Amino acid sequence: MKSSVCSSACGFAGTLFLWFFFAVLFLAQGSTSAGAQNNVEGQNEKGQSSSEIKPAFLDDFINNSCLQHASVGVLVMDAESGEVVMEHQPDLTLVPASLQKLLTSAAALQTFGESHTFDTKLLYRGTIDSAGTLHGDVILRGGGDPTFGSPRFAAHYGDAMRRCAMVLQQAGIKKVDGDIIADASLFGPPQLAGTWIWEDIGNYYGAAAASLNYLDNSFEITFATGAPGTAAKIIKIAPELPEIAFRNSVMAGGTADKAYIYGSYLTSIREIGGTLPPYRNAFTIRGALPDPALAAINQLHAELSRMRIVVEGATRSEYENMESQKEQTLLTIVSPPLVEIIGELNQQSINLYAETLLLHLALDAGKTPVIVNGCEVLANFWKEKGMNTTGLFLADGSGLSRANGITARQLAFVLQEMLSSNQSEEFLASLPVAGQSGTLSNFGRGKPIEGKWRAKTGTMSRVTGYAGVLKDSAGHDKIVVVMVNNFTCSRLEIQRAAERLMVGIFDNE
């Protein structure tokens, strides 16, 4: 019996042992297999692939509480080899804001060359009799100069309208019995994207582009403000706009400029609302000229009056093709070279310059110079350069439209292309420098990246972005693109977070 019982018991124990042995072996193999799988796919404990494992400083940026509801795209690559150093959702299409200007300015520079200029011509048609009467018209013809008469280029242009008036006087003209005409027909009516918002287009940064631009297509309104809650008074408008009716409901209040001008181009009414800081004797805001060509020709008329040259006809702007007649050119005013225009465009992020260059790209391609055609030409330009344009959406040339969409990888492509181009030095020089110039003058000041980070910035409500070239601590150039949509903190907070990120990239060899 003992033998039988032992045999049965031992058999049962042996069976349990075998089951235990195989269970342990199975678990060990599973663990080994899982470990091997992790090694093959390069996964960490969070299930991320090795290409997704992020340096602590990038992880800190992405996990910042103000980005909890945000969309973020980051790409860092070696500028020489093109090797991606780190990334986070680089193929996510995001609203670029003014990062869009990189595509437009780079395409214009490569299409036209850094020394290209634009002409504005002073002409007349008809005859000048012995008494000095011009039996005909004076014409100021725009050639699409983005900067004509701009205060930013005052040293280049001087007083352009006074110069034109003096040339007419030197031609012996004492009276004009015809019209004084601003010919802006090259592009047709002023151009802006249909997706620009109403709050933008009446203000200086929403100025419509034309073939005869003037004073950056902007005007100034100066207010005097009293105690909080009282009405602000308009005390000056420059240049004078007698054809425009202003409806002012601006109040004194707050600590910053929160006043907005509402009204579109070629319309005669402007609504102004919002608040301005109290107790100011003079607080100036800028609006978009409703008719830049007319503003230019009105100024010429005023200069002729000062010189006692009589004009009997009308003063008008013309945005349609004028009837062809024999004309005499008295003066050609040449713009600064394109490289200087692009320098100001990218340093100060000027929408007007970008939109005007977009129209030139359309015209150069043989298309009607309108925004939608310019966007098509711009997209094709980069596609032909080798960019994967899937997910690229272009609605304007400046980035003011929220209908624009671009990825961090596509912006990096533009930068890499320009670094390898014949205009690499000129293009890099157009970008703001951290802590020193342009829209980056307050970014990274006093930090290791000061003077080492050249980049275009992009800013609008709930949107911020940076795209440029960083010389890191080892002296290597890195292309860096950072894009954020829908952050929930203040703009200063997101800037500080971006600074910490850039310092981390700078130190990460």
Secondary structure, DSSP 8 states (H G I E B T S, - for coil): -HHHHHHHHHHHHHHHHHHHHHHHHHHHHHHHHHHHHHHHHT--TTS--GGG---HHHHHHHT-GGGTT-EEEEEEEETTT--EEEEESTT--B--GGGHHHHHHHHHHHHH-TT---EEEEEEEEEE-TTSEEEEEEEEEE--BTTTT-GGGHHHHSSHHHHHHHHHHHTT--EESS-EEEE-TTT-S-B--TTS-HHHHTBGGG--B-SB--GGGEEEEEEE--STTSB-EEEEEES--TT-EEEE--EE-SSS-EEEEE--TT-SEEEEEEEE-SS-S-EEEEEE-S-HHHHHHHHHHHHHHHTT-EE-S-EEEE-S-------EEEEEEE---HHHHHHHHHHHT-HHHHHHHHHHHHHHTTS--SHHHHHHHHHHHHHHTT---TT-B-S-SSS-STT-BB-HHHHHHHHHHHHTSTTHHHHHHTS-BTTTSGGGTTSSTTSTTTTTEEEEEEEETTEEEEEEEEE-TTS-EEEEEEEEES--S-HHHHHHHHHHHHHHHHH--
